[in-house]
Amino acid sequence: MSQATSPHPLVAVLKSRSSELAVKAEHLIREALKILPYTISTFSSGTLHTSSHTLTVENIAHMLLSDAFIATINDHELCFLALACHYHDLAMAGTEADDQTAKGRDQVRRDHAIRIGQIVCKKWAELGFENPREAEVLGEVCRGHRPHKNAEGEVDWEDIDAHAILGVGVCVRLRLLSAMVYAADELHLGADRAPERIERWREIKQEEARRHWRRHQATHGPASPRPGVLSYQINVETPGFEENMRSQVFQKALRAVQALRRQAETEGVTAALPTLELQWNRRALWGTLLPALLADLKPRTRSEIEQAGYAGYLEAVKGATVLTDLCEEKGNSETEIRDGIYRWVEEAITSRHLIPHATAQQAFILSTGEVASRDFFVVPVKPTCLTHFSLGGTTPTGRAGSSAASSGVSTSHVPWCRPSRPHTPSGWPSVPRTTHFEYCWLRRRRQFAWPLITAPHRLTWAGGHSSKWLP
């Protein structure tokens, strides 16, 4: 597997094979880099489609394609692959007319894979292509980074010509190139695509955009920790968020690589692609899940707490999206899960989030002190728009709370959600006063959504994306 050593690693390989094509690629890429910054004006809340994205896509393509794989593609194919890494999203920079309305901007997003071919064919001379045929071929490859799905739901490139002839003795495989660009683009999942400092600076509020930013920020990679492996590390805070990452992010990306493997096999390319690996970091998840599971304040020994955590996690992820046929996963074995729970319990006892029970020997309960209460709720109320988690009980309609409905964990015995006498702090909406634990959260987390309190018996937090806010 190739590791990136320059800003343009594919061009560097091309330069070692054809200096003439490398010079042409460098010029055309520079032209694209001049336009890419304007994608921000069309998608002000979107994740990055600027040169930082396209440079990373080129680097990921270089990491994904082994030296043996790259050796199977000819010089012109390598040139078009490098160009497509930088041109595939160029049409995301809309015109002034496009940017004037939400409808226009949305249309740019929908048809950018088609429009890029139209744009480069129209502007082929000023961009620096030698002839319109080169621009036409690049447009077809870029179009393939948004492939259609067949009747089985799998992507393919049957609507694109299998190959294109550029001149005497020069032929490139369009479907194979499209598959490579598609896979490399889908694998750009890391936090560098949506830096948190940029999100904060731009004060992004649009709900759908924040979902995309949050998913990227939870992901780190890819990198190659050992030969033949391309790995990601993912930080998850609730079982529901983990499932969202599985079903909405990694399943699509991993299937893109699977589609590349199929297309390469069809083209007679036998060189192997790396094994993809996901490493799940659930430290924050244990800090969310275990307090909910221990919320009945029933005294438990350490071993009982650890077993409750393990059983509760298995229940929470029942029916989760399975990725084992697409990649290898780390963090899912019983030993790894129990080790993570053991660490949380150890740290909770040390920090007195778990305190010794007054009468039961060698038993612990959750602390209901103000500091511990605040710490327990730091993760669940983080406004990710994806972290849905509930402490169950009775809904307003009288039905039992459901963990499936909240994509988290539900318990019907939460002591700080018992109804008590009404209490309304000055200037606040009327709420039933429960116990000190819930009241501390309400008082200290005023910026989060009022509908999170769905009933006296039920406390639900969902990321602060409701339309009604506390004053």
N, C-alpha and C positions, 0 to 999 in steps of 0.2 A: 504494500500500500504506500502510496506517495504521501509525503508530508510537505505542506506548503513552506517554501523558503523565500518567496518573493511576493510582491504585491500582485503579480500576474504569473502564477506558476505554470499555467497552461501555455501562455505565450513564451515563457522561458523554454519549455520543452520544444515548442514549435521552432524557436530560434535555433536550437541545436540541429534541427532537421531542414529548415528552409528559412534562411534569413530574409528572403524577399517577402514571403508570406507573413513573417513575424512583423516586419516593418509596416505592412499593410494593416495587420490586426491592431498594432499599437496606435496607428493613426485613427482608425475607425472607433476604437474604444475611447480615445480622447474626445472625439466628437460626441459620443454618447454621454460621457461624464459631464459635459457642459450642460446637458438638458436635464439630467436626473434630479438635480436639486429642486426643480420646479414641480416635482411630484408632491411636495409638501403643500403647495398652494391648492392643489386639487383635493388632497386627502389630509387635511390639517390635523385630524384626530387619528389617522391611521398609523400603523407600525411603519418602520422605515422602508422606503423603496428607493432610496438614494444610492450613491456610489458605495456607501458602506455595505449595503445589501448585495449589490452586484459583485463587488470584490470578494465578499465572503462566499457567494455562490460559486465563483471561479475556484476559490480555495477548497471548498467542499467537494467540488467535482474532481479536483486533483487528488484529494484524500480518498474519495470513493472509488476512483478508477485506478486499479493497480498498474504498475509499469507494463505488465504483460497485456492488460486490457488496452492501454493506450497504444501499445505497439501494433494492435490489430486495426487501428483506424489510420487512414492515409492523411497526408499533410493538409489537404484541403478540408477534410472532415475535422481535423484538430483546430484549424483556423476558424471554421464556422462554430464549433463548440465554444471556443473562447469568446467569440463575438456574441453569441446568443446569451451567454451568462450576463452580459452587460446591456443587451438590447431587449431582452424579453419583457421587461416592465417599462420600457421607455415611453410607451403610449399611455402610461398612468399619469403623465404630465399633460393635463388637459389644456384646451385652448381657453382664452378669456371668456368666450361664450359658454364653454362647458362649466367653468368655475362659478358662473353667476347663480346657478340654482342647484339645489340638492338633487333634483332629478337628473340634471346634466352630469353632475359628478358621479352619481351612481351608474349612469350609462357608461361612463369612461371605465369604471371598474369592471363592468360586465363584459365589455367588448374589447378591452385593451389588447388581448392576445390576437384578435383579428385586425385591429386598427394599426398595429405596429407594422404589419406587412404593407398596408396601404401607404403609411407614412414614409417608410424607407424607399418604396418604389417611386413615390412622387419626388422625394428629395435625394435620390441616389447620387446625383452629380455633386451637389453641395456637401453631402456627407463624405464623399471621397471614394465611392465605389467606382470601379473601372467601367462597369456596364450595368444596365438595369437587371440583367439576369442574376448577378451576384446578390443584389438587393432582394430580388424575388425569392431566391433560395433561403436567405436569412429570415425573411418574413415567414416562410413556411415552417422553419425550425422553431421560431419563436411562437408561432401559432400552436405548435405541439406541446407547449408547456402547460396548456389547459386542454387536455385530451377529453374526448367524449367517452362515455361508458357503454359497454355492450349489454346484451340482454341479461348476462349473468352478473352485471354490476361491476365488472372489471374494466379498467381503462385499457384502451388500445389506440392505435394510430392508423386504423384502416381507412380513414377518410383523407389521409395524406398519401401522396405518391410514395412508393417504396424507395425510389432514388431519383436524383436529378443529375442531368448531364450539363456540365458547364462549358465544355469545349472538347477538343480532341484529346482523348485519353483521360479526361477528368470527370469523375463521377462520385457523388456523395450519397450516403444512405440517410434519407430524411427521417425515417421512422426511428432509427437507432439514435440519431442526434437528438431528436425530440425527446426520446425516453431518457437520455442522459441529462438533458437540461431540466426536465420535469423532476427527476429524482433529486438532483442537486438543489434545486429551488425548494422543494418540499422539506429537505433536510435542514434548511436554515431555520431552526427552531429556538435558538438560544437567546439569552437575555440581551446580547448585543443588538438584537433586532428591535428591541423595545426598552432602551435604557430607562431605569426608574428616575434618574435625575432629569432626563428630558421630559418624561411624563409629568413630573412635578413642576418643572419650569413652564411647560405649556398648559398646565392646569386642565388636563384632558378630563372631560366629564361625560362625554357620550358613552352610553352604557355598553353598546356592542363593541366599541373601540376598546374600552377598558377590559373587556373579557379577553380580547386578543393580546393586549399588553400584559395582562396578568399571566396568561399561559406562557408567554415567552420568558417573562421574568422568573418563572419557576424552573426554567430549563437551562442547563449549562452543557455546552458542547456544540458539535461533536469534537472528540479528540481520540487519538489512538493510543491507549495505555499499553498496548502490546501488539505485535505484528498480527495482521489479519483481523483486527477488531476495531470497529468504530463505535464509540461509547458516548452515552449521555447520562448525566446525573440530574434527577428531578426532585425538587423539594415540594412535598405535598402537606397540606394543613388539615384536611378532613378527608374521610372516605369518599365523599361526593366529589371533591376536587380531583382526587386521584382518578376516579372513574371518568370525569370530564377530560382529563389529560389522555387517558387511554383511548376513549371512544372518539373524541373530537380532534385530537392532535396526532398522537403517535400511530394510531391505526392507519390514517391516511398516508402519513409519511412513509411508514414501513411498507405499505402496499405499493407506493410509488417505486421503491427499490425492487420489490417483487416483480412489478411490471417491467422494469428495466431488465431484470434477469430473463424474463420470458422473451422480450424483444431481442436481447442479445443472442439467446439460444436460437431464435428464429433466423437471425442473420448469420448463424454459424460461428459466433464468437464463444469460445470455450473458456476464456480466462475468467478466473473467479472474482467475485466481488467480496468485500469484507463481511464478516459477521457483524450484525448490529446488536448492540447491548444497551439495555436500560438499567440504571442503578437507582433504586427508589430510596430517597432519604425521608423517613417518616418521623423525625424527631418532633417537629411541630405538630404532627397528627396525634402523637401520643399525648401531647400537652392539651389537646382539645378533647380527644376521645375519653381518656381515662377519668378526668374530673366528672364527665357526664355519667359514666358507668358507676362511679363511686358516690353519686349524688344523694343516695339514700342515707348516707352517714352511718351505715351499718359497719360495725367494727370488723376488720378483716386482717389476717396475718399477711405478711409480705407475699408468701406463696399464693394465698387466696386472691390478693390484689392482682398479681401477675397472671393468674389463670383467668380472672374476670376480664382483664385486658385482652388476653389472647382470644378468648371465646367471643368477646364483644366485637373485636376486629373482624373475625371470620364471619360473624353474622352481618356486620355492616357491609362487607364486600361480596356478600353472596350474590351471584349473578353478574359479577363484574366482567367487563370485556376481556376476552382472552387474547393474548398476543404471542403465545408461545410458538405458534407456527410461523411467526414473522421475525422473531428475534430471540435473544437470550435475555433473561431478567435476573438481576441480583437484588436481594432484599426480600424475597418472597418465601424462602424456606422457613420452616417452623423455628429452626435455631436462630435465624437472623431476626425474625419477628420477636421472638421471646427475648433476645439480647437487647433489642430496642426498648421493649417494655421494662426490662430489668434496669436499664440505665435511667429511664424516667422515674421509676420508683425510688431508686437510689438518690437521685438528685432532689426529688420531692421531699423525701425525709430530711435530707441535709438542709434544704431551704425552708423547712417547716410548712410546706404546702400540705404534707401529710403529717399529722401529729399523733402522738400516742393517745389511745383511748383511756378515759379516766379509770375504768374498772377492768376491762378485758385485758388479760395479760398478752404481751407481745402482739397487740393489735393496733391498727391505725385507722384514722378517719380523715376526711378532708378538713382542712382548716376553713372556718367560716369568717376569719378575720378580714378586715378591709383590704390589707395589702395582698393577701392570697386571692381574695375575690377579684381584685383588679387584674392580677396576673393571669388568672384562669380565663378571663374574657378578652385578653389582648388579641389573641389569634382569631377567635370566632367572630369578633365584630370588625375585623379588618375589612375595609370596603373593597373586596375583590370582585364583586358581582358574580362570583362563582362559588364562594364558600357558603353553602347552605347547610345548616346544622340546627337541630331542634332538641329541646328537652321537653319531652312529650306531655301527655296528660289529656285534657279535654279541650277539643276545639270549640269554637263558638256554636257549632251545630250539634255538639254533644258527642261527636264521634271520637274514637280513640286516636291519639296522635300516631302517625305512621312514619317509620324511618325511610321507607321508600319515597314518600311524598317529599321529604326534605333532603333526600340524597345524603343522609347522615345517620344519626343514631337517635332513637327516641326512648325516653324513660318516663314512667308514669308516677315516679316517687320523688320528684325533686322538692326538697324541703323548702327552698327559698321561693318556690312558686305556689305555696299554699295561700289561698285568699285570706285576707285579714281586713281590718277596718280601712275604709277609704282614706287616702292621704294625698293631698295635692300641694306640692311645693309651689311657692309663689311664682306665678307666670307660666305654670306648666299645665298641659291638659290633665284632666282628672284620670288618675290611674289607681287601681287597687293597690294599697300598700301590702307588700308581701313580707319577706324577711329582709334582714340587713343585707344579705348577699345580693339579691336582685336590686334593692334600692341603691346600693353602692354603684352598681353598674349603670343604672339609669342616671344617677346624679353625675357620674364622671364621664359618661359617654353621650352627652347631649347631642352630638353632631350626627347621631345615627337615627334611622328611620323609626317614627312612632309606630307604624303597623307591626313592628317586630314583636310587640306585646299583643299576642292574638287572643288571649283569654287569661283569666286569673290563674288557671292551672297550667298555662302553656307559655313558655318563653322561647321565641324563635328569632334567630338572627340570620340575615340574608344578605349582608354586604352593603347596606345603606343605599339601595337604589330605588327606594319608594318615592312617590311623589309628595308625600306629606311628611313634614319634618318637625321636630321639636323646636320650640322658639328659642 
